[in-house]
Amino acid sequence: MSTSLNVLRTALLAGATLMSLLITSCDSIIDASSIDVPIVVNISGDAVNPSIPSSNDACTDLTTQSAFSDNVARIRGGRVSDVTLRITDFTNPTFTSGTLRTQVFSRVSLTLQFDQQYGDTRVYTLGEFTNVSLADLMRQPRSLVLHGDANDAIGKMISQPKFCVTVNYGSLASGPASADYIRAALAMTLAFEARTL
């Protein structure tokens, strides 16, 4: 008889503990003080008659994005979760040797600089590729290897929402090249942390 009571008592205690854990979990969800506000910033950068190596800029203003402007007063930080690059147009290229399919960039990097009105002259390196195929960059968007500067930059976007991203095309393995026109499509996936209250 006492063994049955002990088993019953143990079962009741386990049930009470489980109930307590469930209630605590629900309270922590209800009391969450912040949410992630995801924003994808799409920018395109164009260059006419570029010679490679080359650089071209693409600028944006986050206040034109409702997800940012609707939440900016509550944002208290954030992080960059992804930066992708795709070359969408490369018109009439001329290479030192080889074809478009055989070209390999020694390096392609993306840097960010805030509008001069903020007085922040630092150049932030977002990320880069090394030894990347031109054909691969034209086929589909590719994620860059992110640099530590990327999250430093997002921390400043709250008060400095206007910025330009520069695509820096390094040399091609075959030597210098030129084209009539090049366009790059950039996508930055940002996750801002906003207070719920």
C-alpha positions as CSV (number, residue, x, y, z in Angstrom):
1,M,0.0,0.0,0.0
2,S,2.8,2.5,0.9
3,T,4.5,1.6,-2.4
4,S,1.4,2.6,-4.3
5,L,1.2,5.9,-2.4
6,N,4.8,6.7,-3.1
7,V,4.3,6.0,-6.8
8,L,1.3,8.2,-6.8
9,R,3.1,11.0,-4.9
10,T,6.0,10.8,-7.3
11,A,3.7,11.0,-10.3
12,L,1.9,14.0,-8.8
13,L,5.2,15.8,-8.1
14,A,6.4,15.2,-11.6
15,G,3.1,16.5,-13.1
16,A,3.3,19.6,-10.9
17,T,6.9,20.2,-12.0
18,L,6.0,19.8,-15.7
19,M,3.1,22.2,-15.3
20,S,5.4,24.7,-13.6
21,L,7.8,24.5,-16.5
22,L,5.1,25.0,-19.0
23,I,3.7,28.1,-17.3
24,T,7.2,29.6,-16.9
25,S,7.8,29.0,-20.7
26,C,4.5,30.7,-21.6
27,D,5.3,33.7,-19.3
28,S,8.7,34.2,-21.0
29,I,7.1,34.2,-24.4
30,I,4.4,36.7,-23.3
31,D,7.0,38.9,-21.5
32,A,9.5,39.0,-24.4
33,S,10.8,42.5,-24.6
34,S,12.0,42.5,-28.2
35,I,11.3,41.2,-31.7
36,D,13.3,40.9,-34.8
37,V,12.4,43.2,-37.7
38,P,13.7,41.6,-40.9
39,I,14.5,44.0,-43.8
40,V,15.9,43.0,-47.2
41,V,17.6,46.0,-48.8
42,N,17.9,45.6,-52.6
43,I,20.4,47.9,-54.4
44,S,21.6,47.9,-58.0
45,G,24.9,49.4,-59.1
46,D,25.6,50.3,-62.7
47,A,28.8,51.3,-64.5
48,V,29.1,52.5,-68.1
49,N,32.3,51.6,-70.0
50,P,34.0,50.1,-67.0
51,S,37.5,48.7,-67.1
52,I,38.4,45.9,-64.7
53,P,39.7,46.1,-62.0
54,S,37.0,48.7,-61.2
55,S,34.6,49.9,-58.5
56,N,31.0,51.2,-58.7
57,D,28.6,52.6,-56.1
58,A,25.0,51.9,-55.3
59,C,23.2,54.1,-52.7
60,T,20.1,53.8,-50.6
61,D,18.1,55.4,-47.8
62,L,16.5,53.0,-45.3
63,T,13.8,55.6,-44.4
64,T,12.1,54.7,-47.7
65,Q,11.5,51.2,-46.3
66,S,8.3,51.1,-44.2
67,A,9.6,48.2,-42.0
68,F,12.5,50.4,-40.9
69,S,10.7,53.8,-40.7
70,D,7.7,52.3,-38.8
71,N,10.0,50.8,-36.2
72,V,13.0,53.1,-36.0
73,A,12.0,54.7,-32.7
74,R,12.0,51.2,-31.1
75,I,15.1,49.7,-32.7
76,R,18.0,49.1,-30.4
77,G,20.4,47.0,-32.4
78,G,20.7,44.4,-35.1
79,R,22.8,42.2,-37.2
80,V,23.5,41.4,-40.9
81,S,22.4,37.9,-41.6
82,D,23.3,37.7,-45.4
83,V,24.8,39.8,-48.2
84,T,24.4,38.5,-51.7
85,L,25.8,39.7,-55.1
86,R,24.9,38.9,-58.6
87,I,26.1,40.4,-61.8
88,T,22.9,40.8,-63.9
89,D,24.3,42.5,-67.0
90,F,27.8,42.4,-68.5
91,T,27.5,43.9,-72.0
92,N,30.1,43.4,-74.8
93,P,33.1,42.3,-72.5
94,T,36.6,42.3,-73.9
95,F,39.1,40.1,-72.1
96,T,42.9,39.9,-72.4
97,S,42.5,36.2,-73.1
98,G,39.9,33.5,-72.7
99,T,36.1,33.7,-72.7
100,L,33.4,34.8,-70.2
101,R,33.2,31.2,-68.9
102,T,36.9,31.0,-68.1
103,Q,37.2,34.3,-66.2
104,V,38.0,34.3,-62.5
105,F,38.1,37.3,-60.2
106,S,41.0,37.3,-57.7
107,R,38.7,39.2,-55.4
108,V,35.4,40.9,-55.3
109,S,34.5,42.9,-52.1
110,L,31.7,45.1,-50.9
111,T,32.3,48.1,-48.8
112,L,29.8,50.5,-47.2
113,Q,30.2,54.2,-46.5
114,F,27.6,56.4,-44.8
115,D,26.4,59.7,-46.4
116,Q,28.8,62.5,-45.7
117,Q,26.1,64.4,-43.8
118,Y,26.8,62.2,-40.8
119,G,30.5,63.0,-40.6
120,D,31.4,59.2,-40.4
121,T,34.3,58.8,-42.8
122,R,35.0,55.2,-42.0
123,V,34.8,52.6,-44.9
124,Y,33.1,49.4,-43.6
125,T,34.0,46.1,-45.3
126,L,30.8,44.1,-45.6
127,G,32.3,41.0,-47.1
128,E,34.2,39.5,-50.0
129,F,34.8,36.6,-52.5
130,T,38.2,35.3,-53.4
131,N,38.9,33.4,-56.6
132,V,35.3,33.6,-57.8
133,S,34.1,32.7,-61.3
134,L,32.5,35.5,-63.3
135,A,30.1,33.0,-64.8
136,D,29.1,31.9,-61.3
137,L,28.4,35.5,-60.3
138,M,26.2,35.9,-63.3
139,R,24.3,32.6,-62.8
140,Q,22.7,33.3,-59.5
141,P,23.1,35.5,-56.3
142,R,26.0,34.3,-54.1
143,S,26.5,35.0,-50.4
144,L,29.6,36.8,-49.4
145,V,31.9,35.8,-46.6
146,L,30.9,38.5,-44.1
147,H,33.4,40.7,-42.4
148,G,33.3,41.9,-38.8
149,D,32.6,45.4,-40.0
150,A,29.2,44.4,-41.3
151,N,27.6,44.3,-37.9
152,D,29.4,47.5,-36.8
153,A,27.8,49.2,-39.8
154,I,24.2,48.0,-39.0
155,G,24.5,49.4,-35.5
156,K,25.0,52.8,-37.0
157,M,22.2,52.5,-39.6
158,I,19.6,53.4,-36.9
159,S,20.9,57.0,-36.8
160,Q,22.6,57.0,-40.2
161,P,20.1,55.4,-42.6
162,K,21.6,56.8,-45.9
163,F,24.6,55.0,-47.2
164,C,26.3,53.7,-50.4
165,V,27.7,50.2,-51.0
166,T,30.7,49.9,-53.4
167,V,31.4,46.8,-55.4
168,N,35.1,46.5,-55.9
169,Y,36.0,44.1,-58.7
170,G,39.6,42.9,-58.4
171,S,41.7,41.8,-61.3
172,L,40.8,38.8,-63.5
173,A,43.2,35.9,-63.7
174,S,43.5,36.5,-67.5
175,G,44.4,40.2,-67.1
176,P,42.6,43.5,-67.6
177,A,39.2,43.6,-69.2
178,S,36.5,46.1,-70.3
179,A,32.9,46.2,-71.2
180,D,30.2,48.6,-72.4
181,Y,28.1,48.2,-69.3
182,I,28.0,46.2,-66.0
183,R,25.2,46.0,-63.5
184,A,25.4,44.3,-60.1
185,A,22.4,43.4,-57.9
186,L,23.0,43.5,-54.1
187,A,20.8,42.2,-51.4
188,M,21.4,42.8,-47.7
189,T,19.3,40.9,-45.3
190,L,19.2,42.8,-42.0
191,A,17.6,41.8,-38.7
192,F,16.9,44.8,-36.5
193,E,16.1,44.2,-32.9
194,A,13.1,46.3,-31.8
195,R,11.5,46.8,-28.3
196,T,7.9,45.5,-28.2
197,L,6.9,48.1,-25.5
